[in-house]
Amino acid sequence: MATYDGIKEIESNLDGSALRIGIVMSRFNRDICDGLLASCTNALAKHGVKTDNALLTTVPGALEIPLVLRKMALSGKFDALVAIGAVVRGDTYHFEVVSNEMASGITRVQLDTGVPIANAVLTTDTDEQAHCRTRAKGAEAAECAIEMANLLKVL
């Protein structure tokens, strides 16, 4: 534990060697999601998460992600979860509905179950914007999942 002006601080811990991580990925906008997944799994491996301790589940679209996350969280088999998907704006209001409901669902599952969920579901105006974010966002989600799982174990 570090101290900051006399206040104890729990330091971030990116050691994933003892963690079990579940990933739920949407198959809609698959090329974008595959890029996010590659970046995420590379970062998980970099931080020591064993392939035997990771499980990938796919769902048709972003709105289905929260339900599978909930089932995985309630199973007790995972220390943290990662949501992967891409919602790209179209010409209708559907983009807002999907984006808002998906994000709200992910947050609700996390708060209701106490299992941390890293949200790597991109919500962008164009496919190009999404492709530009896949590498960084997938890796950030992996690191977030590891850090939050370790933090909750300490708390």
N, C-alpha and C positions, 0 to 999 in steps of 0.2 A: 504494500500500500504506500502510495506517495502522499505527501502533504502539500497543501497549497495555502500559504499564509496561515499555517497551523490547522487547517481543515484536512481531515483524512480524505483521501481520494482513491477510489478503486480504479486501477489502471486498466486500459483496454487490453484484451487478450485475444490474439488471433490464432491461437493454437487449436486447430480443429481435429487433432489426432484422436481424441476420445469422443467425438461428437457423431451423432446420427442426424443426417440432414435429408429431408424430403423435398422434392421439387415437383410442382404442378405447373405444366406448360400447356398453353393453348395451341391448338393446331391451326387456328385461323391466322393468316399472315405468317405462314410457316417459315418462309425464308428469313424473316426478321427474328422470329422466335428461335430458330436454329442458331443464329449468331449470338443471341443472348445466352442460350444454353451452353454453347462452346466456351464463351467467356466465363460464365459462372462455374462450370465444371473444372476448367483450368485453374481458376482461383481457389476452388475448394481443395484441389489436389496440392496446389502450391502451399496451402496452409495446413496440410496434413490430414485432411479428411480422406479416409480410406474408401475405395470404390465399393467395398462390401457394406459400408455404413451410409451409403447414399441410395436413394430410390427416386426414380423419375416416373411420374404419372402424367399422361396427356389427357386433355379434355377438348371438346369441339371448339369452344370459344371462351372469351374472357369472362362472361357471366357465369360459366360453370366452375371457374376456379375456386371461389369461396367455399362452395359445398364440399369439394374434394379436400381442400385445406382443412376444413372443419373435421371431416372424418379422420384424416391423418393426425390432426392435433389431438383428438379424443382417444386415439389408439394407444397413446403412451409410448409409441415406438420411436419418436423423433424429439430431438433437443431443439430443433429449429426447422423452419420451412422457408421455401423460396417460391414466390409466384412469378411466372414468366409468361409474358404475352405482349401483344401489340394491338392497340386500337387506333386506327388511322382515320382522321376526319373524312367524312364523305359529304354528300350534298344534303343530308337530312339531319334531323334532331337526334337520330339514333346514336350518334357518336357521344353526345352528352349523357344520354340515358345509360349506355353501356359503361362509359368511363366512370360516372358517378356511382352507379350501383355496384360495380366491381370493386372499386376502391373502398366504398363503405362496407361492403361485405368482408373484405380482407381485414379491415380494421376491427370489425366486430368479432370476427373469429379469433383474432389475436387477443383482444381484450377479454372475451368470454372464456377462453381456454387457458390463457397464460403462456401459450407457446409463441415465441417470437416468429414473426413472418416478415421476411424481406420482400418488399414489393418491387419487382422488376417488370411490371407491366407498363410498357411505354404508351403514352397517349400523345400523339403528334398530329400535326396538320398534314404531313406528307410521308410517303414511304422513304424518301431520301433522308428526312430528318430522323426517322426511326433507325435506318441503317447506320447513320453517323453515330448513334448513341449505343449501339448494341455492345460494342467491346467494353466501354467503360461501365455501363449500367449493369451488365451481367456480373462483372468482377466486383463491383460495389455491393451488389446484392449478396454475393457469397460472403464477403467480408462482414457485412452487416449481420447476416445470420449467425456466423461464428462468434462475432463479438457479443451479440445479444444473448446467445445461449450461454456463453461463459459468464457474462455479467449476472444473469439470473441465477446461475449456480452459486455464485458468491453471495448474492443477496439472500 
